[in-house]
Amino acid sequence: MKKQDQLWTQAYLKLKSQWKLEPNWKLIEYLHLVPQGPVLDLGAGNGRNALFFAELGHEVDYVDISKTYSRRMRDRAKDENLELTAHNMDIRDFEVPEKHYVLIIASKILQLFPNADIEKITRKMNAGLARKGLIYVYTFSVENLKHSKRLHELEQVEENTYYHRKHRQHFHYFKSDELLSHFSKLRMIFYNEDSVHNLKKRNSRYLFVLEYLGQRIR
Ligand SMILES: C[S@@+](CC[C@H](N)C(=O)[O-])C[C@H]1O[C@@H](n2cnc3c(N)ncnc32)[C@H](O)[C@@H]1O
């Protein structure tokens, strides 16, 4: 087994056994393209990606609005002696240093904002990439709108953007070309539209997802 394969296998097994977490598989598949250096995980949640890269020895900035998740992440970073900084804040307020990160992850987060915010966030993501750095996005497609049975419960505020009053949350559904347009200056490494069976919800159903990986070339 090659040294890099040994490293990710160890990190992966540790995440699985210790915290029952699993990173996005595309990040493992393209791990060989991730240079040494700092990683940013936006809306990082339970830390499945942030912890994986910290275990691999990257310095990681974890950003999430949830106090509970952020506290848990701080504790884990301390216990495991990881170079992971948990920033408990809104990603819209997080100052992304220019040309700094070798990888910026936005998994299941960009859909939670209206257009103007998505524009600002993706602009900061692009500016924050170091040369040869990568942007990874996992989000939801407009296809979901054709199959949703609960759209009437939501208020449409923009094209393909809805507002959920109870949860005080926007939900934006991306068209393919729209998502790609935010990263038009990057070299596309991987792009896929897929449907996944969501078994966790009470009314299990298919979700239509978009997954993107791009690399800064200049
Ligand atoms: C669906 S989870 C995705 C978590 C993780 N990225 C993953 O792929 O498993 C969305 C996360 O975004 C966080 N979040 C929602 N709005 C946010 C905001 N405005 N700023 C920072 N984090 C936010 C939530 O607390 C939650 O942990």
The ligand as an SDF file (V2000), in Angstrom:
LIG
                    3D

 27 29  0  0  0  0  0  0  0  0999 V2000
  -26.7560   20.1240    6.2900 C   0  0  0  0  0  0  0  0  0  0  0  0
  -25.5100   20.5190    7.4580 S   0  0  0  0  0  0  0  0  0  0  0  0
  -24.0460   20.0820    6.5290 C   0  0  0  0  0  0  0  0  0  0  0  0
  -22.9010   19.7470    7.4150 C   0  0  0  0  0  0  0  0  0  0  0  0
  -21.6190   19.2630    6.7270 C   0  0  0  0  0  0  0  0  0  0  0  0
  -21.0540   20.2670    5.8570 N   0  0  0  0  0  0  0  0  0  0  0  0
  -21.8480   17.9740    5.9880 C   0  0  0  0  0  0  0  0  0  0  0  0
  -21.7200   17.9450    4.7610 O   0  0  0  0  0  0  0  0  0  0  0  0
  -22.1560   16.9790    6.6510 O   0  0  0  0  0  0  0  0  0  0  0  0
  -25.4990   22.2860    7.4250 C   0  0  0  0  0  0  0  0  0  0  0  0
  -24.6470   22.9160    8.5030 C   0  0  0  0  0  0  0  0  0  0  0  0
  -24.5470   24.3090    8.2290 O   0  0  0  0  0  0  0  0  0  0  0  0
  -24.6660   25.0370    9.4370 C   0  0  0  0  0  0  0  0  0  0  0  0
  -25.1600   26.3740    9.0700 N   0  0  0  0  0  0  0  0  0  0  0  0
  -26.3930   26.7170    8.6430 C   0  0  0  0  0  0  0  0  0  0  0  0
  -26.4310   28.0320    8.3530 N   0  0  0  0  0  0  0  0  0  0  0  0
  -25.1950   28.5140    8.6100 C   0  0  0  0  0  0  0  0  0  0  0  0
  -24.6130   29.8030    8.5060 C   0  0  0  0  0  0  0  0  0  0  0  0
  -25.3040   30.8540    8.0900 N   0  0  0  0  0  0  0  0  0  0  0  0
  -23.3060   29.9480    8.8550 N   0  0  0  0  0  0  0  0  0  0  0  0
  -22.5880   28.8840    9.3190 C   0  0  0  0  0  0  0  0  0  0  0  0
  -23.0990   27.6540    9.4170 N   0  0  0  0  0  0  0  0  0  0  0  0
  -24.3740   27.4630    9.0710 C   0  0  0  0  0  0  0  0  0  0  0  0
  -25.6130   24.2260   10.2950 C   0  0  0  0  0  0  0  0  0  0  0  0
  -25.4030   24.5010   11.6730 O   0  0  0  0  0  0  0  0  0  0  0  0
  -25.2170   22.7930    9.9200 C   0  0  0  0  0  0  0  0  0  0  0  0
  -24.2220   22.2960   10.7710 O   0  0  0  0  0  0  0  0  0  0  0  0
  1  2  1  0
  2  3  1  0
  2 10  1  0
  3  4  1  0
  4  5  1  0
  5  6  1  0
  5  7  1  0
  7  8  2  0
  7  9  1  0
 10 11  1  0
 11 12  1  0
 11 26  1  0
 12 13  1  0
 13 14  1  0
 13 24  1  0
 14 15  1  0
 14 23  1  0
 15 16  2  0
 16 17  1  0
 17 18  1  0
 17 23  2  0
 18 19  1  0
 18 20  2  0
 20 21  1  0
 21 22  2  0
 22 23  1  0
 24 25  1  0
 24 26  1  0
 26 27  1  0
M  CHG  2   2   1   9  -1
M  END
$$$$
